[in-house]
Amino acid sequence: MTLRTLLERHGVTQHALVERLQLKRQYAHMLWTGQRRLGHRLGKRLSNEFGISLEALLRADPDIPGTAPPQRRGRPPKYQHQVPAVVGEVPKEEL
């Protein structure tokens, strides 16, 4: 079960995370969507504030099934391979 599913079952919304735990909106979104893992300290705060078992919160799977990992940003790496020889060209050692 994902963290989002667990929180929804207990009636916790993303907005409630922001308001009651005083999290930044972006961080709450990353927790909600599984991009960030729930730490022990925040898990304790969540448990105390919403009455959810700390064990259940820490066992929650952060990954959402069926989603691809985020793509790397920036320029793709250059390939480090040899350029193939021109067809019909004989290497110098064989001459």
Phi and psi restraints in degrees (value plus and minus 20) as a CYANA .aco file:
   2 THR   PHI    -101.2   -61.2
   2 THR   PSI     142.1   182.1
   3 LEU   PHI     -80.6   -40.6
   3 LEU   PSI     -60.6   -20.6
   4 ARG   PHI     -79.5   -39.5
   4 ARG   PSI     -65.6   -25.6
   5 THR   PHI     -82.6   -42.6
   5 THR   PSI     -63.8   -23.8
   6 LEU   PHI     -81.5   -41.5
   6 LEU   PSI     -65.3   -25.3
   7 LEU   PHI     -85.9   -45.9
   7 LEU   PSI     -60.7   -20.7
   8 GLU   PHI     -83.3   -43.3
   8 GLU   PSI     -57.0   -17.0
   9 ARG   PHI     -83.6   -43.6
   9 ARG   PSI     -48.4    -8.4
  10 HIS   PHI    -116.2   -76.2
  10 HIS   PSI     -10.6    29.4
  11 GLY   PHI      56.6    96.6
  11 GLY   PSI      -0.2    39.8
  12 VAL   PHI    -112.0   -72.0
  12 VAL   PSI     109.6   149.6
  13 THR   PHI    -125.7   -85.7
  13 THR   PSI     147.8   187.8
  14 GLN   PHI     -82.1   -42.1
  14 GLN   PSI     -58.4   -18.4
  15 HIS   PHI     -84.2   -44.2
  15 HIS   PSI     -57.9   -17.9
  16 ALA   PHI     -84.9   -44.9
  16 ALA   PSI     -56.1   -16.1
  17 LEU   PHI     -80.8   -40.8
  17 LEU   PSI     -62.8   -22.8
  18 VAL   PHI     -87.5   -47.5
  18 VAL   PSI     -68.4   -28.4
  19 GLU   PHI     -91.7   -51.7
  19 GLU   PSI     -71.5   -31.5
  20 ARG   PHI    -101.8   -61.8
  20 ARG   PSI     -50.0   -10.0
  21 LEU   PHI    -120.2   -80.2
  21 LEU   PSI     -25.0    15.0
  22 GLN   PHI      35.6    75.6
  22 GLN   PSI      27.8    67.8
  23 LEU   PHI    -110.4   -70.4
  23 LEU   PSI     137.0   177.0
  24 LYS   PHI     -90.5   -50.5
  24 LYS   PSI     127.7   167.7
  25 ARG   PHI     -78.3   -38.3
  25 ARG   PSI     -61.4   -21.4
  26 GLN   PHI     -85.8   -45.8
  26 GLN   PSI     -60.2   -20.2
  27 TYR   PHI     -87.7   -47.7
  27 TYR   PSI     -61.0   -21.0
  28 ALA   PHI     -81.1   -41.1
  28 ALA   PSI     -60.4   -20.4
  29 HIS   PHI     -84.0   -44.0
  29 HIS   PSI     -62.2   -22.2
  30 MET   PHI     -85.0   -45.0
  30 MET   PSI     -57.2   -17.2
  31 LEU   PHI     -85.1   -45.1
  31 LEU   PSI     -65.3   -25.3
  32 TRP   PHI     -82.8   -42.8
  32 TRP   PSI     -58.2   -18.2
  33 THR   PHI    -113.3   -73.3
  33 THR   PSI     -21.0    19.0
  34 GLY   PHI      66.3   106.3
  34 GLY   PSI      -8.9    31.1
  35 GLN   PHI    -100.2   -60.2
  35 GLN   PSI     -39.8     0.2
  36 ARG   PHI    -146.7  -106.7
  36 ARG   PSI     127.5   167.5
  37 ARG   PHI    -113.2   -73.2
  37 ARG   PSI     123.8   163.8
  38 LEU   PHI     -95.8   -55.8
  38 LEU   PSI     104.6   144.6
  39 GLY   PHI    -105.0   -65.0
  39 GLY   PSI     149.1   189.1
  40 HIS   PHI     -85.0   -45.0
  40 HIS   PSI     -65.1   -25.1
  41 ARG   PHI     -82.0   -42.0
  41 ARG   PSI     -67.8   -27.8
  42 LEU   PHI     -87.1   -47.1
  42 LEU   PSI     -54.4   -14.4
  43 GLY   PHI     -80.5   -40.5
  43 GLY   PSI     -61.2   -21.2
  44 LYS   PHI     -84.5   -44.5
  44 LYS   PSI     -62.9   -22.9
  45 ARG   PHI     -82.2   -42.2
  45 ARG   PSI     -63.6   -23.6
  46 LEU   PHI     -82.3   -42.3
  46 LEU   PSI     -64.2   -24.2
  47 SER   PHI     -81.3   -41.3
  47 SER   PSI     -66.3   -26.3
  48 ASN   PHI     -86.4   -46.4
  48 ASN   PSI     -60.5   -20.5
  49 GLU   PHI     -94.2   -54.2
  49 GLU   PSI     -59.6   -19.6
  50 PHE   PHI    -130.4   -90.4
  50 PHE   PSI     -24.2    15.8
  51 GLY   PHI      52.4    92.4
  51 GLY   PSI      10.1    50.1
  52 ILE   PHI    -121.3   -81.3
  52 ILE   PSI     120.7   160.7
  53 SER   PHI     -78.5   -38.5
  53 SER   PSI     112.8   152.8
  54 LEU   PHI     -82.4   -42.4
  54 LEU   PSI     -58.9   -18.9
  55 GLU   PHI     -80.5   -40.5
  55 GLU   PSI     -63.8   -23.8
  56 ALA   PHI     -83.8   -43.8
  56 ALA   PSI     -60.1   -20.1
  57 LEU   PHI     -85.2   -45.2
  57 LEU   PSI     -63.7   -23.7
  58 LEU   PHI     -94.8   -54.8
  58 LEU   PSI     -43.7    -3.7
  59 ARG   PHI    -102.5   -62.5
  59 ARG   PSI     -36.2     3.8
  60 ALA   PHI     -78.6   -38.6
  60 ALA   PSI     116.5   156.5
  61 ASP   PHI     -98.4   -58.4
  61 ASP   PSI     104.5   144.5
  62 PRO   PHI     -96.6   -56.6
  62 PRO   PSI     -38.3     1.7
  63 ASP   PHI    -106.1   -66.1
  63 ASP   PSI     119.5   159.5
  64 ILE   PHI    -113.7   -73.7
  64 ILE   PSI     102.2   142.2
  65 PRO   PHI     -78.6   -38.6
  65 PRO   PSI     120.3   160.3
  66 GLY   PHI      66.2   106.2
  66 GLY   PSI     -17.3    22.7
  67 THR   PHI    -119.5   -79.5
  67 THR   PSI     124.1   164.1
  68 ALA   PHI    -104.0   -64.0
  68 ALA   PSI     132.8   172.8
  69 PRO   PHI     -85.1   -45.1
  69 PRO   PSI     133.7   173.7
  70 PRO   PHI     -82.9   -42.9
  70 PRO   PSI     123.6   163.6
  71 GLN   PHI     -94.8   -54.8
  71 GLN   PSI     127.3   167.3
  72 ARG   PHI     -91.5   -51.5
  72 ARG   PSI     122.9   162.9
  73 ARG   PHI    -113.2   -73.2
  73 ARG   PSI     137.2   177.2
  74 GLY   PHI      75.0   115.0
  74 GLY   PSI    -191.1  -151.1
  75 ARG   PHI     -91.9   -51.9
  75 ARG   PSI     117.4   157.4
  76 PRO   PHI     -88.2   -48.2
  76 PRO   PSI     132.6   172.6
  77 PRO   PHI     -87.0   -47.0
  77 PRO   PSI     129.9   169.9
  78 LYS   PHI     -97.3   -57.3
  78 LYS   PSI     127.2   167.2
  79 TYR   PHI     -99.2   -59.2
  79 TYR   PSI     119.3   159.3
  80 GLN   PHI    -129.3   -89.3
  80 GLN   PSI      41.5    81.5
  81 HIS   PHI    -147.4  -107.4
  81 HIS   PSI     142.3   182.3
  82 GLN   PHI     -95.6   -55.6
  82 GLN   PSI     123.7   163.7
  83 VAL   PHI     -98.4   -58.4
  83 VAL   PSI     108.4   148.4
  84 PRO   PHI     -83.1   -43.1
  84 PRO   PSI     126.9   166.9
  85 ALA   PHI     -88.4   -48.4
  85 ALA   PSI     134.4   174.4
  86 VAL   PHI     -88.0   -48.0
  86 VAL   PSI     118.1   158.1
  87 VAL   PHI     -80.5   -40.5
  87 VAL   PSI     112.0   152.0
  88 GLY   PHI      72.9   112.9
  88 GLY   PSI     -28.9    11.1
  89 GLU   PHI    -102.4   -62.4
  89 GLU   PSI     112.1   152.1
  90 VAL   PHI    -119.5   -79.5
  90 VAL   PSI     110.5   150.5
  91 PRO   PHI     -80.5   -40.5
  91 PRO   PSI     130.2   170.2
  92 LYS   PHI     -82.2   -42.2
  92 LYS   PSI     -50.1   -10.1
  93 GLU   PHI     -83.7   -43.7
  93 GLU   PSI     -49.6    -9.6
  94 GLU   PHI    -105.0   -65.0
  94 GLU   PSI     -25.2    14.8
